[in-house]
Amino acid sequence: MGARSVGPAGCDTRTPGSLGGCFDATVVTGGALGLLVPDDPFLMAAVLERVVRRDVAEADLLKAVRVALDRAAGDNGRRRAIRTLLALAVRKRFHDPALARRMLSGGPFDPVVRRLVVQWVAESGRKELRSEVAAILDNPDITADLFRTTLAALDMLDGGDPKKIDKTAPADYVLPLLTDTGRPPAVRSLALQLVDPSSASLDRKLFADLLASGDKKLVAEAVRTLGLSSHTFASELLLGVAGDSKRLLSERADAVAGLGRFSRSPEVAERLRQWVADPRSPLKSEALRSLQPTLSTDAGSRSVVAKLIATVTTSGKPTASDRDLGPSAGHFAGRRRTEHSRGVETDGGPPS
């Protein structure tokens, strides 16, 4: 019979199943955290199972987390995995409001971790943490996922019925955020994404203010929203953006793309034809695509396109306009615009 191997505190490390009790919880937990790698849910589940065992105290877990974060300095992916595991541990076992408060408002802003903690706060009804949750809506680095989770959490903390949240019009939640000029532009942009582009709440003055905000993200979202709107003033505002040479070319191009919805308007069609016919226009390709819906009914549009086709040569490298007029011209090079959270897709044609 071989000699016994004795570990700390006289523990027999050769007895099956006894090794976990031979080291204090900090050592074992720290070792488990050190195994974490980004984007491995199975490993995350295995380590989480270890750290939420009853022999791991909260103080031990926090100590192990600090050590693991220090050792992972410079490896942002691993550090996120460690913070994510801590958030999951809070939800699964520790239920510590003080720790949750620190994770909501302290340390690096990690949207994934914040979302997990926000969900726990809402599901456990921790109304004392409402102010920390609400403060997330003032963070310019907020993501769309965290934005929606935070809105739902605030509604639950205010006594809303979780079963009714998904049935409530998004505008009921986000309009106050959208119209609040004190909010970060990123937050207002996310709020705009959740409102029906044709909502009566989105009036001309609001759009004019958004377009004049000077923030690239907010202006771009306002232009894209106008391109999906049925408001009578939408085409006029889009024409104004498209024709403003002081604006970013990307903003002007998005405005021209949005005008495809209104291309059967004589005024809009005329402006689109002007851009198509102008060889110096940087908006030529976008205007050509947006003019597509008028080709079957408008002789002026057909004439402009016919003249453009006559200038296309088959030698040399094709231009952007050449490609638009190539074999796939029926769909104008397969142009598609996907309006992220709204789930709306269009090929630039008129609304059905």
Sine and cosine of phi, psi and omega as CSV:
sin_phi,cos_phi,sin_psi,cos_psi,sin_omega,cos_omega
0.00,0.00,0.80,-0.60,-0.06,-1.00
-0.95,0.30,0.29,-0.96,0.04,-1.00
-0.92,0.39,0.54,-0.84,0.03,-1.00
-0.97,0.23,0.61,-0.79,0.08,-1.00
-0.99,-0.13,0.87,-0.49,-0.09,-1.00
-0.96,-0.29,0.82,-0.57,0.01,-1.00
-0.99,-0.12,-0.32,-0.95,0.01,-1.00
-0.83,0.56,0.58,-0.81,0.04,-1.00
0.85,0.52,0.47,0.89,0.06,-1.00
0.94,0.33,0.42,0.91,-0.06,-1.00
-0.99,0.17,0.67,-0.74,0.01,-1.00
-0.99,0.11,0.95,-0.31,-0.05,-1.00
-0.99,0.12,-0.07,1.00,0.00,-1.00
-1.00,-0.07,-0.18,0.98,0.02,-1.00
-0.98,0.18,0.83,-0.55,-0.02,-1.00
-0.81,0.59,0.70,-0.71,0.07,-1.00
0.99,0.11,-0.07,1.00,-0.08,-1.00
-1.00,-0.08,-0.20,0.98,-0.14,-0.99
-0.88,0.47,-0.63,0.78,-0.05,-1.00
-0.86,0.51,-0.46,0.89,-0.02,-1.00
-1.00,-0.02,-0.01,1.00,-0.07,-1.00
-1.00,0.06,-0.17,0.99,0.00,-1.00
-0.79,-0.62,0.46,-0.89,0.01,-1.00
-0.94,0.35,0.29,-0.96,-0.13,-0.99
-0.89,0.46,-0.51,0.86,-0.01,-1.00
-0.89,0.45,-0.69,0.72,-0.02,-1.00
-0.90,0.43,-0.75,0.66,-0.04,-1.00
-0.90,0.43,-0.72,0.70,-0.02,-1.00
-0.90,0.43,-0.67,0.74,0.03,-1.00
-0.87,0.49,-0.65,0.76,0.04,-1.00
-0.90,0.44,-0.63,0.78,0.02,-1.00
-0.91,0.42,-0.67,0.74,0.02,-1.00
-0.89,0.45,-0.55,0.84,0.01,-1.00
-0.92,0.40,-0.29,0.96,0.01,-1.00
-0.99,0.13,-0.24,0.97,-0.09,-1.00
-0.89,0.46,0.67,-0.75,0.14,-0.99
-0.74,-0.68,0.44,-0.90,-0.02,-1.00
-0.90,0.44,0.53,-0.85,0.17,-0.99
0.87,0.50,0.60,0.80,0.09,-1.00
-0.79,-0.61,1.00,0.02,-0.08,-1.00
-0.90,0.43,-0.50,0.87,-0.02,-1.00
-0.94,0.34,-0.68,0.74,0.05,-1.00
-0.92,0.39,-0.63,0.78,0.05,-1.00
-0.86,0.51,-0.70,0.72,0.00,-1.00
-0.90,0.44,-0.64,0.77,-0.02,-1.00
-0.92,0.39,-0.70,0.72,0.00,-1.00
-0.92,0.39,-0.64,0.77,0.02,-1.00
-0.86,0.50,-0.66,0.75,0.02,-1.00
-0.86,0.51,-0.58,0.81,-0.01,-1.00
-0.96,0.30,-0.69,0.72,-0.14,-0.99
-0.98,0.22,-0.26,0.97,0.03,-1.00
-0.99,-0.15,0.20,0.98,0.09,-1.00
-0.90,0.43,0.43,-0.90,-0.10,-0.99
-0.92,0.40,-0.30,0.95,-0.02,-1.00
-1.00,0.08,0.01,1.00,0.03,-1.00
-0.98,-0.21,0.90,-0.44,0.05,-1.00
-0.99,0.11,0.36,-0.93,-0.02,-1.00
-0.86,0.51,-0.66,0.75,0.00,-1.00
-0.88,0.47,-0.63,0.77,0.03,-1.00
-0.90,0.43,-0.67,0.74,0.00,-1.00
-0.89,0.45,-0.72,0.69,-0.01,-1.00
-0.89,0.46,-0.64,0.77,0.03,-1.00
-0.89,0.45,-0.69,0.72,0.01,-1.00
-0.90,0.43,-0.61,0.79,0.01,-1.00
-0.90,0.43,-0.70,0.72,0.01,-1.00
-0.88,0.47,-0.69,0.73,0.01,-1.00
-0.89,0.46,-0.71,0.70,-0.03,-1.00
-0.90,0.43,-0.63,0.78,0.03,-1.00
-0.90,0.43,-0.65,0.76,0.03,-1.00
-0.89,0.46,-0.68,0.73,-0.03,-1.00
-0.93,0.35,-0.41,0.91,-0.02,-1.00
-1.00,-0.09,0.28,0.96,-0.01,-1.00
-0.80,0.60,0.76,-0.64,0.00,-1.00
1.00,-0.02,-0.25,0.97,0.02,-1.00
-0.96,-0.27,1.00,0.05,-0.10,-0.99
-0.89,0.45,-0.57,0.82,0.01,-1.00
-0.90,0.45,-0.71,0.71,0.01,-1.00
-0.93,0.37,-0.63,0.78,0.01,-1.00
-0.90,0.44,-0.63,0.78,0.07,-1.00
-0.89,0.45,-0.67,0.75,0.01,-1.00
-0.87,0.50,-0.64,0.77,0.00,-1.00
-0.92,0.40,-0.71,0.71,0.01,-1.00
-0.92,0.40,-0.57,0.82,0.05,-1.00
-0.90,0.44,-0.67,0.74,0.02,-1.00
-0.89,0.46,-0.64,0.77,0.03,-1.00
-0.88,0.47,-0.67,0.75,0.03,-1.00
-0.89,0.46,-0.67,0.75,0.03,-1.00
-0.91,0.41,-0.60,0.80,0.03,-1.00
-0.91,0.41,-0.62,0.79,0.06,-1.00
-0.87,0.49,-0.69,0.72,-0.03,-1.00
-0.94,0.35,-0.63,0.78,-0.15,-0.99
-0.99,0.16,-0.57,0.82,-0.08,-1.00
-0.65,-0.76,-0.70,0.72,-0.25,-0.97
-0.98,0.21,-0.53,0.85,0.12,-0.99
0.75,0.66,0.72,0.70,-0.09,-1.00
-0.98,-0.20,0.95,-0.32,-0.01,-1.00
-0.87,0.49,-0.60,0.80,-0.01,-1.00
-0.90,0.43,-0.67,0.74,0.04,-1.00
-0.92,0.40,-0.65,0.76,0.03,-1.00
-0.88,0.47,-0.64,0.77,0.01,-1.00
-0.88,0.48,-0.67,0.74,0.01,-1.00
-0.91,0.41,-0.59,0.81,-0.02,-1.00
-0.97,0.25,-0.37,0.93,0.03,-1.00
-0.99,0.17,-0.54,0.84,-0.15,-0.99
-0.84,-0.55,-0.15,0.99,-0.05,-1.00
-0.90,-0.43,0.24,-0.97,0.05,-1.00
0.96,0.29,-0.10,-1.00,-0.01,-1.00
-0.91,0.42,0.54,-0.84,-0.01,-1.00
-0.99,0.17,0.96,-0.28,0.00,-1.00
-0.90,-0.44,0.96,-0.27,-0.08,-1.00
-0.84,0.54,-0.59,0.81,-0.01,-1.00
-0.91,0.42,-0.73,0.68,0.00,-1.00
-0.92,0.40,-0.69,0.72,0.00,-1.00
-0.86,0.52,-0.65,0.76,-0.01,-1.00
-0.89,0.46,-0.66,0.75,0.01,-1.00
-0.88,0.47,-0.69,0.73,-0.02,-1.00
-0.94,0.35,-0.64,0.77,0.03,-1.00
-0.87,0.50,-0.68,0.73,0.03,-1.00
-0.88,0.48,-0.69,0.73,0.00,-1.00
-0.89,0.45,-0.69,0.72,0.01,-1.00
-0.85,0.53,-0.71,0.71,-0.02,-1.00
-0.92,0.38,-0.73,0.68,-0.06,-1.00
-0.92,0.39,-0.49,0.87,0.00,-1.00
-1.00,-0.07,0.01,1.00,0.07,-1.00
0.91,0.41,0.57,0.82,-0.02,-1.00
-0.99,0.16,0.98,0.19,-0.06,-1.00
-0.91,0.42,-0.38,0.93,0.01,-1.00
-0.92,0.38,-0.23,0.97,0.01,-1.00
-0.98,-0.21,0.18,0.98,-0.07,-1.00
-0.87,0.50,-0.66,0.75,-0.04,-1.00
-0.89,0.45,-0.60,0.80,0.03,-1.00
-0.92,0.38,-0.62,0.79,0.04,-1.00
-0.92,0.40,-0.71,0.70,-0.02,-1.00
-0.88,0.47,-0.55,0.84,-0.04,-1.00
-0.90,0.43,-0.35,0.94,0.02,-1.00
-0.89,0.46,-0.49,0.87,-0.01,-1.00
-0.95,0.32,-0.08,1.00,0.07,-1.00
-0.98,-0.20,0.07,1.00,-0.04,-1.00
-1.00,0.00,0.85,-0.53,-0.04,-1.00
-0.92,0.39,-0.23,0.97,-0.02,-1.00
-0.99,-0.12,0.20,0.98,-0.03,-1.00
-0.89,0.46,0.59,-0.81,0.04,-1.00
-0.98,-0.20,0.25,-0.97,-0.01,-1.00
-0.88,0.48,-0.66,0.76,-0.01,-1.00
-0.90,0.43,-0.72,0.69,0.01,-1.00
-0.92,0.39,-0.57,0.82,0.02,-1.00
-0.86,0.51,-0.77,0.64,-0.02,-1.00
-0.92,0.39,-0.64,0.77,0.02,-1.00
-0.89,0.46,-0.65,0.76,-0.01,-1.00
-0.91,0.42,-0.67,0.74,0.03,-1.00
-0.88,0.48,-0.71,0.71,0.01,-1.00
-0.90,0.43,-0.63,0.77,-0.01,-1.00
-0.91,0.42,-0.69,0.73,0.02,-1.00
-0.88,0.47,-0.64,0.77,0.03,-1.00
-0.89,0.45,-0.67,0.74,0.02,-1.00
-0.91,0.41,-0.66,0.76,0.00,-1.00
-0.92,0.39,-0.43,0.90,0.03,-1.00
-1.00,0.04,0.13,0.99,0.07,-1.00
0.99,-0.12,0.15,0.99,0.01,-1.00
-0.94,0.35,0.44,-0.90,0.01,-1.00
-0.99,0.13,0.88,-0.47,-0.02,-1.00
-0.83,0.56,-0.52,0.86,-0.03,-1.00
-0.94,0.34,-0.36,0.93,-0.04,-1.00
-0.99,-0.13,-0.15,0.99,-0.08,-1.00
-0.87,0.50,-0.71,0.70,-0.05,-1.00
-0.94,0.33,-0.29,0.96,-0.01,-1.00
-1.00,-0.09,-0.09,1.00,-0.02,-1.00
-1.00,0.05,0.70,-0.72,0.00,-1.00
-0.86,0.51,0.78,-0.63,-0.02,-1.00
-0.82,0.58,-0.55,0.84,-0.04,-1.00
-0.86,0.51,-0.50,0.87,0.01,-1.00
-0.89,0.47,-0.49,0.87,0.00,-1.00
-1.00,0.01,-0.66,0.75,-0.28,-0.96
-0.99,-0.17,-0.28,0.96,-0.03,-1.00
-0.84,0.54,-0.67,0.74,0.05,-1.00
-0.87,0.49,-0.55,0.83,0.04,-1.00
-0.95,0.32,-0.64,0.77,-0.02,-1.00
-0.91,0.42,-0.64,0.77,-0.07,-1.00
-1.00,0.05,-0.10,1.00,-0.01,-1.00
-1.00,0.08,0.97,-0.23,-0.04,-1.00
-0.93,0.37,-0.20,0.98,0.04,-1.00
-0.99,0.13,-0.19,0.98,0.01,-1.00
-0.98,0.19,0.45,-0.90,0.07,-1.00
-0.87,0.50,0.60,-0.80,0.02,-1.00
-0.82,0.58,-0.55,0.83,0.01,-1.00
-0.89,0.46,-0.62,0.78,0.02,-1.00
-0.93,0.36,-0.69,0.73,0.00,-1.00
-0.91,0.42,-0.59,0.81,0.03,-1.00
-0.90,0.43,-0.68,0.73,0.04,-1.00
-0.91,0.42,-0.61,0.79,0.04,-1.00
-0.89,0.45,-0.66,0.75,-0.01,-1.00
-0.89,0.46,-0.57,0.82,0.01,-1.00
-0.88,0.48,-0.44,0.90,-0.09,-1.00
-1.00,-0.03,-0.05,1.00,-0.02,-1.00
-0.99,-0.17,0.65,-0.76,0.09,-1.00
-0.83,0.56,0.83,-0.56,-0.04,-1.00
-0.83,0.56,-0.41,0.91,-0.02,-1.00
-0.98,-0.19,0.20,0.98,0.00,-1.00
-0.87,0.49,0.64,-0.77,0.03,-1.00
-0.90,0.44,-0.35,0.94,0.01,-1.00
-0.94,0.35,-0.39,0.92,0.02,-1.00
-1.00,-0.03,1.00,0.10,-0.04,-1.00
-1.00,0.00,0.08,-1.00,-0.06,-1.00
-0.86,0.51,-0.67,0.74,-0.03,-1.00
-0.88,0.47,-0.68,0.74,0.00,-1.00
-0.88,0.47,-0.72,0.69,0.02,-1.00
-0.88,0.47,-0.65,0.76,0.01,-1.00
-0.88,0.47,-0.65,0.76,0.03,-1.00
-0.91,0.42,-0.66,0.75,0.00,-1.00
-0.90,0.43,-0.67,0.74,-0.01,-1.00
-0.93,0.38,-0.41,0.91,-0.01,-1.00
-1.00,-0.07,0.08,1.00,-0.11,-0.99
-0.92,0.40,-0.48,0.88,-0.03,-1.00
1.00,0.09,-0.11,0.99,0.03,-1.00
-1.00,-0.01,0.81,-0.59,-0.10,-0.99
-0.86,0.51,-0.72,0.70,-0.05,-1.00
-0.91,0.41,-0.69,0.72,-0.04,-1.00
-0.93,0.36,-0.65,0.76,0.03,-1.00
-0.90,0.44,-0.71,0.71,0.00,-1.00
-0.87,0.49,-0.65,0.76,0.01,-1.00
-0.93,0.37,-0.60,0.80,0.04,-1.00
-0.90,0.43,-0.66,0.75,0.01,-1.00
-0.90,0.43,-0.71,0.70,0.00,-1.00
-0.90,0.44,-0.60,0.80,0.02,-1.00
-0.92,0.40,-0.66,0.75,0.05,-1.00
-0.87,0.49,-0.58,0.82,0.02,-1.00
-0.92,0.38,-0.27,0.96,0.04,-1.00
-0.95,-0.30,-0.01,1.00,-0.12,-0.99
-1.00,0.04,0.46,-0.89,0.11,-0.99
-0.97,-0.23,0.14,0.99,0.03,-1.00
-0.89,0.46,0.62,-0.79,-0.05,-1.00
-0.91,0.41,-0.41,0.91,-0.03,-1.00
-1.00,0.03,-0.11,0.99,-0.12,-0.99
-0.87,0.50,-0.73,0.69,-0.06,-1.00
-0.90,0.43,-0.60,0.80,0.01,-1.00
-0.89,0.45,-0.69,0.73,0.02,-1.00
-0.92,0.39,-0.63,0.78,0.02,-1.00
-0.91,0.42,-0.65,0.76,0.05,-1.00
-0.88,0.47,-0.61,0.79,0.03,-1.00
-0.90,0.44,-0.67,0.74,0.03,-1.00
-0.92,0.39,-0.72,0.69,-0.05,-1.00
-0.88,0.47,-0.56,0.83,-0.05,-1.00
-1.00,0.01,0.01,1.00,-0.05,-1.00
-1.00,-0.02,0.98,-0.20,-0.05,-1.00
-0.92,0.39,-0.23,0.97,0.01,-1.00
-0.99,0.13,-0.22,0.97,-0.01,-1.00
-0.99,0.12,0.28,-0.96,0.08,-1.00
-0.88,0.48,0.60,-0.80,0.01,-1.00
-0.87,0.49,-0.58,0.82,0.01,-1.00
-0.90,0.44,-0.61,0.79,0.04,-1.00
-0.92,0.39,-0.67,0.74,0.00,-1.00
-0.91,0.41,-0.66,0.75,0.01,-1.00
-0.90,0.43,-0.65,0.76,0.06,-1.00
-0.89,0.46,-0.61,0.79,0.01,-1.00
-0.91,0.41,-0.67,0.74,0.03,-1.00
-0.90,0.43,-0.65,0.76,0.05,-1.00
-0.87,0.50,-0.65,0.76,0.02,-1.00
-0.92,0.40,-0.44,0.90,-0.01,-1.00
-0.94,0.34,-0.25,0.97,0.06,-1.00
-0.84,0.54,-0.48,0.87,0.02,-1.00
-0.93,0.37,-0.41,0.91,-0.09,-1.00
-0.90,-0.43,0.31,0.95,-0.15,-0.99
-0.93,0.38,-0.24,0.97,0.04,-1.00
-0.99,0.12,-0.08,1.00,0.14,-0.99
-0.96,0.28,0.77,-0.64,-0.02,-1.00
-0.81,0.59,-0.67,0.74,-0.03,-1.00
-0.91,0.42,-0.70,0.72,-0.01,-1.00
-0.92,0.40,-0.71,0.70,-0.01,-1.00
-0.86,0.51,-0.64,0.77,0.00,-1.00
-0.89,0.45,-0.69,0.72,0.02,-1.00
-0.90,0.43,-0.65,0.76,0.02,-1.00
-0.89,0.46,-0.67,0.75,0.02,-1.00
-0.89,0.46,-0.61,0.79,0.02,-1.00
-0.89,0.46,-0.68,0.74,0.00,-1.00
-0.93,0.38,-0.61,0.79,0.01,-1.00
-0.91,0.41,-0.65,0.76,-0.08,-1.00
-0.97,0.23,-0.33,0.94,-0.06,-1.00
-1.00,0.08,0.94,-0.35,-0.05,-1.00
-0.91,0.41,-0.29,0.96,-0.01,-1.00
-1.00,-0.07,-0.09,1.00,-0.09,-1.00
-0.96,0.29,0.81,-0.59,0.07,-1.00
-0.96,0.28,-0.12,0.99,-0.03,-1.00
-0.98,-0.18,0.15,0.99,-0.12,-0.99
-0.82,0.57,-0.78,0.62,-0.07,-1.00
-0.91,0.42,-0.68,0.73,0.01,-1.00
-0.90,0.44,-0.65,0.76,0.00,-1.00
-0.91,0.42,-0.61,0.79,0.02,-1.00
-0.88,0.48,-0.69,0.73,0.02,-1.00
-0.91,0.41,-0.67,0.74,-0.05,-1.00
-0.95,0.32,-0.34,0.94,0.00,-1.00
-0.99,0.16,-0.23,0.97,-0.09,-1.00
-0.76,0.65,-0.73,0.68,-0.07,-1.00
-0.87,0.49,-0.32,0.95,-0.06,-1.00
-1.00,-0.04,-0.15,0.99,-0.14,-0.99
-0.89,0.45,-0.53,0.85,-0.05,-1.00
-0.98,0.18,-0.26,0.96,-0.10,-0.99
-0.83,-0.56,-0.28,0.96,-0.13,-0.99
-0.90,-0.43,0.90,-0.43,-0.03,-1.00
-0.91,0.41,-0.57,0.82,0.00,-1.00
-0.89,0.46,-0.67,0.75,0.00,-1.00
-0.92,0.39,-0.65,0.76,0.02,-1.00
-0.89,0.45,-0.61,0.79,-0.01,-1.00
-0.91,0.42,-0.70,0.72,0.00,-1.00
-0.89,0.46,-0.68,0.73,-0.02,-1.00
-0.93,0.36,-0.62,0.78,0.02,-1.00
-0.88,0.48,-0.64,0.77,0.03,-1.00
-0.91,0.41,-0.60,0.80,0.01,-1.00
-0.92,0.39,-0.65,0.76,0.01,-1.00
-0.88,0.47,-0.60,0.80,-0.03,-1.00
-0.91,0.42,-0.36,0.93,-0.02,-1.00
-1.00,-0.02,-0.14,0.99,-0.06,-1.00
-0.97,0.25,0.76,-0.65,0.06,-1.00
-0.96,-0.26,0.44,-0.90,-0.02,-1.00
-1.00,-0.08,-0.09,1.00,-0.01,-1.00
-0.98,-0.20,0.42,-0.91,0.02,-1.00
0.98,0.19,-0.02,-1.00,-0.02,-1.00
-0.96,0.28,0.78,-0.63,-0.02,-1.00
-0.92,0.39,0.57,-0.82,0.08,-1.00
-0.99,0.11,0.08,-1.00,0.04,-1.00
-0.88,0.48,-0.66,0.75,0.01,-1.00
-0.92,0.39,-0.61,0.79,0.07,-1.00
-0.85,0.53,-0.69,0.72,-0.01,-1.00
-0.91,0.42,-0.60,0.80,0.02,-1.00
-0.90,0.44,-0.47,0.88,-0.05,-1.00
-0.99,-0.17,0.17,0.98,-0.03,-1.00
-0.98,0.17,-0.36,-0.93,-0.07,-1.00
-0.84,0.55,-0.45,0.89,-0.03,-1.00
-0.99,-0.13,0.33,0.94,-0.08,-1.00
-0.87,0.49,-0.38,0.92,0.01,-1.00
-0.86,0.52,-0.49,0.87,0.05,-1.00
-0.91,-0.42,0.24,0.97,0.01,-1.00
0.73,0.68,0.91,0.41,0.06,-1.00
0.87,0.50,0.47,0.88,0.11,-0.99
0.92,0.39,0.50,0.87,-0.04,-1.00
-0.87,0.49,0.75,-0.66,0.08,-1.00
-0.62,-0.79,0.64,-0.76,0.10,-0.99
-0.89,-0.46,0.81,-0.58,0.04,-1.00
-0.94,-0.33,0.86,-0.52,-0.06,-1.00
-1.00,-0.08,0.97,0.22,-0.02,-1.00
0.06,1.00,-0.98,-0.22,-0.20,-0.98
-0.92,0.38,-0.33,0.94,-0.06,-1.00
-0.98,0.18,-0.32,0.95,0.02,-1.00
0.93,0.37,0.48,0.88,-0.03,-1.00
-0.97,-0.26,0.76,-0.65,0.08,-1.00
-0.83,-0.55,0.58,-0.81,0.03,-1.00
-0.52,-0.85,0.53,-0.85,0.04,-1.00
-0.99,-0.11,0.31,0.95,0.02,-1.00
1.00,-0.05,-0.05,1.00,-0.01,-1.00
-0.99,0.13,-0.02,-1.00,-0.05,-1.00
-0.96,0.28,0.35,-0.94,0.05,-1.00
-0.90,0.43,0.59,-0.81,-0.01,-1.00
-0.97,0.22,0.00,0.00,0.00,0.00
